[in-house]
Amino acid sequence: MSEKQNDKSKNKRTPAGARRPATLSDIAIEAGVSKMSVSRAINNLPKISAETRARVLKVARRLNYQPNRHARALTTNRSYLIGIIVPDMMHSFFSEMSRGIESITRAAGYHNLICNTDEDPALEISEVSALLNHTDGLIIATALAPTDTKFYKKVINDGAKIVLVDRYLNGVRCPLVRTDDVMAGLLGAEHLIKLGHRRIGYLCGVRTSNALDRFVGYKQALKKHKLPYDASLVRLSGFPYEETGYEVVDYWIKEGSMPRAVLAFSDPAAIGAMRAAADAGLRVPEDLAIVGCGRIRYGDLLDVPLTTVSWPPRGIGRAGASQLIDMISSKRGESRRASETIFTPVLVVRGSCGAPLSELTTTPAIERAIKR
């Protein structure tokens, strides 16, 4: 064996006999492109055709290429880490939204750091501050009130790349992905009105834009159908939502003023309300009709399946992740940073509202479509 061949053989295997990791040069040779083209494809950079990018990535997967993240960070000035801030990981909406985010970020070569804030604004600001210098960007479902904007305006003005999901902050210039929460509240309340209810209670969330907007939708439904607004029918249901939903309705029942129908701003609050009703000997929906918002996972498998207003959590996650990666990898104008994507909510009629069987809209196929 020649000296040149011997050196080549040594490079192919480690001293332990294992095959050495594939390099950019290996991929370039296999794909028939330059090393620069491989780098652009691997690092999701521009100036490479979609066809070439796909060919390079296919070869990289076949060779089990594992990037040297320290070298990659030095070369690209990126950490390839994305921060995800959510208020409640126990709520399936946010866990599914995170799965949607991951389906996009991982495919683009990023790792994800997920933080849970328990709907605590101070904890959120602390977590965001800690992540800013260690990530390329953040996707945030904020616990702050829509008017509490000072912190985010400052960090975005300082160059932070942030996408807001599910909740908005007034005047903060960054991409936003959410549902139409006013419509969500209106759909839920109007459905109960159409079922004949005239005295409809509302379990109202606190502080965040989605809770406030759904309350607006509830009041719009009353006005639309010429029903008076009664402040005594509105009860606050804070975090943790299932526990407080139970406590509020339990007290309401004992108070003797419980309405025959309730719209809850979230599915966990609605489930808490259903538990309180059952413990008090009330039947859902015969004695108490309930509608939630958010399509919690397995809500269709409760003893009485929960009627809810739904929008796709994974779709919101995918859209938010795509916008963040676009911000990281390109130099778009300020107008792009303030874009807004709104998913239209839909009513999913199950058993808890008391609708006739002929009006039930949910089937296994519909449930699968909604989850996407």
C-alpha positions as CSV (number, residue, x, y, z in Angstrom):
1,M,0.0,0.0,0.0
2,S,1.4,3.4,-0.9
3,E,1.9,6.2,1.7
4,K,-0.9,8.2,0.1
5,Q,-3.3,5.3,0.3
6,N,-2.3,4.5,3.8
7,D,-3.0,8.1,4.9
8,K,-6.4,8.0,3.2
9,S,-7.2,4.7,5.0
10,K,-6.3,6.2,8.3
11,N,-8.7,9.2,7.7
12,K,-11.6,6.9,7.0
13,R,-11.6,5.2,10.4
14,T,-10.9,6.2,14.0
15,P,-8.3,4.3,16.1
16,A,-11.2,2.2,17.6
17,G,-12.1,1.1,14.1
18,A,-15.3,3.1,13.8
19,R,-16.0,5.0,10.7
20,R,-15.0,8.6,11.0
21,P,-17.8,11.3,10.9
22,A,-18.7,12.5,7.4
23,T,-17.4,16.0,6.5
24,L,-18.6,18.7,4.1
25,S,-16.0,17.6,1.6
26,D,-17.4,14.0,1.7
27,I,-20.9,15.3,1.0
28,A,-19.6,17.6,-1.8
29,I,-17.9,14.7,-3.6
30,E,-21.0,12.5,-3.3
31,A,-23.4,15.2,-4.4
32,G,-21.2,16.5,-7.1
33,V,-21.2,20.1,-5.9
34,S,-18.8,22.5,-4.3
35,K,-18.0,22.5,-0.6
36,M,-19.5,26.1,-0.5
37,S,-22.8,24.8,-1.9
38,V,-22.9,22.1,0.8
39,S,-22.3,24.7,3.5
40,R,-25.2,26.8,2.1
41,A,-27.5,23.8,2.0
42,I,-26.6,22.6,5.5
43,N,-26.8,26.0,7.1
44,N,-30.1,27.0,5.3
45,L,-28.4,29.9,3.5
46,P,-29.5,31.6,0.3
47,K,-27.8,31.5,-3.2
48,I,-28.5,27.8,-3.8
49,S,-31.3,26.2,-5.8
50,A,-34.0,24.2,-4.2
51,E,-33.0,21.2,-6.3
52,T,-29.4,21.4,-5.2
53,R,-30.3,21.9,-1.6
54,A,-32.5,18.8,-1.6
55,R,-29.8,16.7,-3.2
56,V,-27.2,17.8,-0.7
57,L,-29.5,17.2,2.3
58,K,-30.3,13.7,1.0
59,V,-26.6,12.8,0.7
60,A,-26.0,14.3,4.2
61,R,-28.7,12.1,5.7
62,R,-27.4,9.0,3.9
63,L,-23.9,9.7,5.2
64,N,-25.3,10.4,8.7
65,Y,-23.6,13.8,8.7
66,Q,-23.5,15.4,12.1
67,P,-22.5,19.1,12.1
68,N,-19.8,20.4,14.4
69,R,-22.0,22.9,16.2
70,H,-19.2,24.9,17.7
71,A,-17.5,25.4,14.3
72,R,-20.9,26.1,12.7
73,A,-21.7,28.8,15.3
74,L,-18.4,30.5,14.7
75,T,-18.9,30.4,10.9
76,T,-22.5,31.6,10.8
77,N,-22.6,33.6,14.1
78,R,-25.6,31.6,15.2
79,S,-26.2,29.2,18.1
80,Y,-28.8,27.1,16.2
81,L,-31.0,27.2,19.3
82,I,-34.6,28.4,19.3
83,G,-36.3,29.3,22.6
84,I,-40.0,28.5,23.1
85,I,-41.8,30.2,25.9
86,V,-45.3,28.9,26.8
87,P,-47.6,29.6,29.8
88,D,-48.7,26.1,30.6
89,M,-47.1,22.9,29.2
90,M,-49.7,20.8,30.9
91,H,-52.3,22.3,28.5
92,S,-52.3,20.1,25.4
93,F,-52.8,23.1,23.2
94,F,-49.3,24.3,24.0
95,S,-47.6,20.9,23.9
96,E,-49.2,20.4,20.4
97,M,-48.2,23.9,19.3
98,S,-44.6,23.1,20.4
99,R,-44.7,19.9,18.3
100,G,-45.6,22.1,15.4
101,I,-42.7,24.4,16.0
102,E,-40.3,21.5,16.3
103,S,-41.4,20.0,13.0
104,I,-40.1,23.1,11.3
105,T,-37.1,24.1,13.4
106,R,-35.6,20.6,13.5
107,A,-35.8,20.2,9.8
108,A,-33.9,23.5,9.5
109,G,-31.1,22.2,11.8
110,Y,-32.2,23.9,15.0
111,H,-32.5,22.6,18.6
112,N,-35.3,23.8,20.9
113,L,-35.3,25.0,24.5
114,I,-38.8,25.1,26.0
115,C,-39.6,27.1,29.1
116,N,-42.9,27.1,31.1
117,T,-44.0,30.3,32.8
118,D,-47.2,29.2,34.6
119,E,-48.8,32.4,33.3
120,D,-46.4,34.5,35.4
121,P,-45.3,37.7,33.7
122,A,-42.3,38.2,36.0
123,L,-41.1,34.6,35.4
124,E,-41.6,35.1,31.6
125,I,-39.4,38.2,31.5
126,S,-36.8,36.4,33.6
127,E,-36.7,33.4,31.2
128,V,-36.7,35.5,28.1
129,S,-33.8,37.6,29.5
130,A,-31.8,34.4,30.2
131,L,-32.4,33.0,26.7
132,L,-31.8,36.1,24.6
133,N,-28.0,35.8,24.5
134,H,-28.0,32.0,24.0
135,T,-30.6,31.6,21.2
136,D,-31.1,32.8,17.6
137,G,-34.7,33.7,18.3
138,L,-37.7,33.2,20.5
139,I,-41.3,32.0,20.0
140,I,-43.5,33.3,22.8
141,A,-47.0,32.8,24.0
142,T,-46.9,35.7,26.4
143,A,-48.5,35.9,29.9
144,L,-48.3,39.7,29.8
145,A,-51.3,42.0,29.3
146,P,-51.6,43.4,25.8
147,T,-50.7,46.9,27.2
148,D,-47.6,45.7,29.1
149,T,-45.2,46.2,26.2
150,K,-42.1,48.1,27.6
151,F,-39.9,45.0,28.0
152,Y,-40.6,43.5,24.5
153,K,-40.4,46.8,22.7
154,K,-36.9,47.3,24.2
155,V,-35.5,43.9,23.4
156,I,-36.9,43.9,19.9
157,N,-35.5,47.4,19.4
158,D,-32.1,46.0,20.6
159,G,-32.3,43.4,17.8
160,A,-34.0,40.4,19.4
161,K,-35.8,38.1,16.9
162,I,-39.2,37.3,18.4
163,V,-42.5,35.8,17.1
164,L,-45.6,36.0,19.3
165,V,-48.1,33.2,19.1
166,D,-51.6,32.8,20.5
167,R,-51.5,36.2,22.3
168,Y,-50.6,39.7,21.1
169,L,-49.0,42.8,22.6
170,N,-50.3,46.2,21.4
171,G,-47.8,48.0,19.2
172,V,-45.0,45.5,19.5
173,R,-43.5,45.1,16.0
174,C,-42.8,41.5,15.4
175,P,-44.6,38.6,13.6
176,L,-47.8,37.4,15.3
177,V,-49.6,34.1,14.7
178,R,-53.0,33.5,16.5
179,T,-56.6,32.8,16.1
180,D,-59.5,35.4,16.0
181,D,-60.3,35.3,19.7
182,V,-63.2,37.7,19.4
183,M,-64.8,35.3,16.9
184,A,-64.0,32.4,19.2
185,G,-66.0,34.0,22.1
186,L,-68.8,35.0,19.8
187,L,-69.1,31.4,18.3
188,G,-69.3,29.8,21.7
189,A,-71.8,32.2,23.2
190,E,-74.0,32.4,20.1
191,H,-74.2,28.6,20.0
192,L,-75.7,28.5,23.5
193,I,-78.1,31.3,22.5
194,K,-79.3,29.4,19.5
195,L,-79.9,26.4,21.8
196,G,-82.4,28.6,23.6
197,H,-80.4,29.9,26.6
198,R,-80.9,33.5,27.6
199,R,-79.0,33.6,30.8
200,I,-75.4,32.6,30.0
201,G,-72.5,32.7,32.4
202,Y,-69.0,33.4,31.3
203,L,-65.8,32.1,33.0
204,C,-63.3,34.8,32.0
205,G,-59.6,34.6,32.0
206,V,-57.4,37.4,33.2
207,R,-54.9,39.8,31.7
208,T,-53.9,38.2,28.4
209,S,-55.2,39.3,25.0
210,N,-56.9,36.0,24.1
211,A,-58.9,36.1,27.4
212,L,-59.9,39.7,26.9
213,D,-60.9,39.2,23.2
214,R,-63.0,36.2,23.9
215,F,-64.9,38.2,26.5
216,V,-65.5,40.9,23.8
217,G,-66.9,38.1,21.6
218,Y,-69.2,36.9,24.4
219,K,-70.6,40.4,24.8
220,Q,-70.9,40.9,21.0
221,A,-73.1,37.7,20.9
222,L,-75.4,39.0,23.6
223,K,-75.7,42.4,21.8
224,K,-76.3,40.7,18.4
225,H,-79.2,38.7,19.8
226,K,-80.6,41.7,21.9
227,L,-79.8,40.0,25.3
228,P,-78.8,42.3,28.2
229,Y,-75.3,42.1,29.6
230,D,-75.3,41.1,33.2
231,A,-71.9,41.6,35.0
232,S,-73.0,39.1,37.8
233,L,-72.9,36.3,35.2
234,V,-69.2,36.9,34.6
235,R,-66.7,35.2,36.9
236,L,-62.9,35.3,36.8
237,S,-61.1,32.0,36.3
238,G,-57.3,32.4,36.8
239,F,-54.4,30.0,36.5
240,P,-54.4,27.1,37.1
241,Y,-57.6,27.1,35.0
242,E,-59.1,23.7,35.8
243,E,-58.8,24.2,39.5
244,T,-60.2,27.7,39.5
245,G,-62.9,26.7,37.1
246,Y,-64.0,24.1,39.6
247,E,-63.8,26.6,42.6
248,V,-65.7,29.3,40.8
249,V,-68.6,27.1,39.7
250,D,-68.7,25.2,43.0
251,Y,-69.1,28.6,44.8
252,W,-71.6,29.7,42.1
253,I,-73.8,26.6,42.7
254,K,-73.7,27.1,46.5
255,E,-74.6,30.7,46.0
256,G,-77.8,29.7,44.4
257,S,-77.4,31.9,41.3
258,M,-75.9,29.4,38.9
259,P,-77.1,30.0,35.2
260,R,-78.2,27.0,33.1
261,A,-75.4,27.6,30.5
262,V,-71.8,28.6,30.7
263,L,-69.1,29.6,28.2
264,A,-65.6,29.1,29.5
265,F,-62.7,31.1,28.0
266,S,-60.6,27.9,28.0
267,D,-61.2,24.1,27.9
268,P,-59.4,23.5,31.2
269,A,-61.7,26.0,32.9
270,A,-64.7,24.3,31.3
271,I,-63.6,20.9,32.5
272,G,-63.2,22.2,36.0
273,A,-66.8,23.6,35.8
274,M,-68.0,20.2,34.6
275,R,-66.3,18.5,37.6
276,A,-67.9,21.0,40.0
277,A,-71.3,20.4,38.5
278,A,-71.0,16.6,38.8
279,D,-69.8,16.8,42.4
280,A,-72.9,19.0,43.2
281,G,-75.2,16.4,41.6
282,L,-75.9,18.4,38.5
283,R,-76.0,16.7,35.1
284,V,-74.2,18.1,32.0
285,P,-75.9,19.1,29.7
286,E,-79.4,18.5,31.2
287,D,-78.9,20.8,34.2
288,L,-75.9,22.8,32.9
289,A,-74.8,23.3,29.3
290,I,-71.1,24.0,28.9
291,V,-68.9,25.2,26.0
292,G,-65.1,25.7,26.2
293,C,-62.4,27.2,23.9
294,G,-59.2,25.6,22.7
295,R,-59.9,22.0,21.8
296,I,-58.0,20.3,24.6
297,R,-56.7,16.9,23.7
298,Y,-59.0,14.1,24.7
299,G,-61.9,16.5,25.3
300,D,-63.9,14.2,23.1
301,L,-63.2,11.3,25.4
302,L,-64.6,12.8,28.6
303,D,-67.7,11.2,30.2
304,V,-69.6,14.0,28.5
305,P,-67.6,15.1,25.5
306,L,-66.8,18.8,25.6
307,T,-68.2,21.2,23.0
308,T,-65.5,23.6,22.2
309,V,-64.3,26.3,19.8
310,S,-61.2,25.1,17.9
311,W,-58.2,26.3,15.9
312,P,-55.1,24.3,14.9
313,P,-52.3,24.4,17.5
314,R,-49.8,22.7,15.3
315,G,-50.6,25.0,12.5
316,I,-49.9,28.0,14.7
317,G,-46.7,26.4,15.8
318,R,-45.5,25.7,12.2
319,A,-46.4,29.2,11.0
320,G,-44.6,30.8,13.9
321,A,-41.5,28.7,13.4
322,S,-41.4,29.4,9.7
323,Q,-41.6,33.1,10.3
324,L,-38.9,33.0,12.9
325,I,-36.5,31.0,10.7
326,D,-37.2,33.4,7.9
327,M,-36.3,36.4,10.2
328,I,-33.0,34.6,11.3
329,S,-31.9,33.6,7.8
330,S,-32.8,36.7,5.8
331,K,-32.6,40.5,6.0
332,R,-36.2,41.5,5.4
333,G,-37.6,45.0,6.1
334,E,-39.3,46.2,9.2
335,S,-42.8,45.6,7.7
336,R,-42.1,41.9,7.5
337,R,-41.3,41.9,11.2
338,A,-44.9,43.2,12.0
339,S,-46.8,40.6,9.9
340,E,-49.9,38.9,11.3
341,T,-51.3,35.4,10.6
342,I,-54.8,34.7,11.8
343,F,-56.4,31.2,11.9
344,T,-60.2,31.1,11.8
345,P,-61.8,29.3,14.7
346,V,-64.5,26.8,14.2
347,L,-67.2,25.4,16.5
348,V,-67.0,21.7,17.4
349,V,-70.3,20.5,18.8
350,R,-70.2,17.6,21.2
351,G,-72.4,16.5,24.1
352,S,-71.8,19.0,26.8
353,C,-73.9,21.8,25.3
354,G,-77.1,19.8,24.9
355,A,-77.4,20.2,21.2
356,P,-79.6,17.6,19.4
357,L,-77.8,14.6,18.1
358,S,-78.4,15.8,14.5
359,E,-76.3,18.9,15.3
360,L,-73.2,17.2,16.6
361,T,-70.4,18.0,14.2
362,T,-67.5,15.9,15.5
363,T,-66.4,12.7,14.0
364,P,-63.0,10.9,14.1
365,A,-62.2,12.4,10.7
366,I,-63.1,15.9,11.9
367,E,-61.1,15.5,15.1
368,R,-58.0,14.4,13.1
369,A,-58.4,17.4,10.7
370,I,-58.7,19.8,13.6
371,K,-55.5,18.6,15.3
372,R,-53.5,19.4,12.2
